[in-house]
Amino acid sequence: FGPPPAATERLLLAQEARLLAGAAGIVCIRAAEDRGLLLESVPGEPALARLIARGVPLRRLDASRAYLPPPPGVASLDAAAALEAALRDLVRRLRRP
């Protein structure tokens, strides 16, 4: 049958990011400025602190939100490709123990 179409690959990537982020205590992932991601946790939950302790380079914005900078090399990509690269980077980081 061959590889799935690009749109299907992106859908699977988005779902994997949602599942892994949810397991880590993240309730919302949004595109943010400079092609990074905004992660949001339930207020009062230590999800963001746990990710920071695991080495995820988050910049805390407040108690329940943090900015994840884009991976290197996305500045030259269009917005859709940059978002895909940022999600792939997030998934890679969330898969780590």
N, C-alpha and C positions, 0 to 999 in steps of 0.2 A: 504494500500500500504506500510505502514511502513516508517521508516526514510529514507531520501535520502542517497545514498552512500557517503563515506568519501570524494571522489574526488569532488562530487557535493557540499558538505558542504564547502569545501575549496574554490571552485569557487564562491559560494555565499558570503562567507566571504570577498574574494578579491574585489568583485564588491561593496559590502556594504562599505568597506574601501575607495574605489575610489570615490563613490558617496558622502559620508560624508566629505572626505577630500576636494573634489572639491567644495562642498558647503562652506567649511571653507576657501577657497582660496589657497589650496595646489594643485599644478599641477603635482607633482611627488613624489612617495614613493618608496624608494629603501632599500634593505637589506644593513646593514652597519656592521662595525666591532663589535666584542663582542656581536653579536646577537641582536643589536638594529636596529633602522630604521633611514634613512636619509629622511627628509621632505624638499621639495623645493617649494617655492612660486614664483610668478611673481616678478621680481625685482621692488622695489619701493612700493609694496603692503604691508599693515600691517598685513597680515594673521598670520605670526609667532608671532608677538607681541600680537595679540588677543588671540592666544592659550596660550601663556605664562601667560597672564593676567587671563585666566580661570583656571590656576593651572597646565597646562600640563608641565611636567618637561623637557623642551627642553633646549639643550645647543646650543646657536647660534654659527655657524661656520663662517658665513658672512651675508650680508644683506638679502640674499634670501634662505639660507640653514640652517638647524638645525638638530641636532642629538637627537633622542628620545632613552634613555637608555632602555634596555630590562626590562620586568617585573621581579619581584623576582622569583627565582626558575627555570629559563630556562637554567642555566649553564650546567645541567646534561642532557639536551635534545639533540637529534640530530639536525642538522641544519634545516631540514624541519619542525620539531615540534617546534623548537624555533621561527622560522619565523611565524608560525601559531599563537603561543602564543603572539608574539609581535603585530601582526595584530589585534588579539582579544582585546588586551589591548588598542591599538589605537582606535578601534571602540568604545569601552566602554567610553573612554575619549571624543571622538567626539560627542557621543550621549548626553553627559551632557549639560545642558543649560549654 
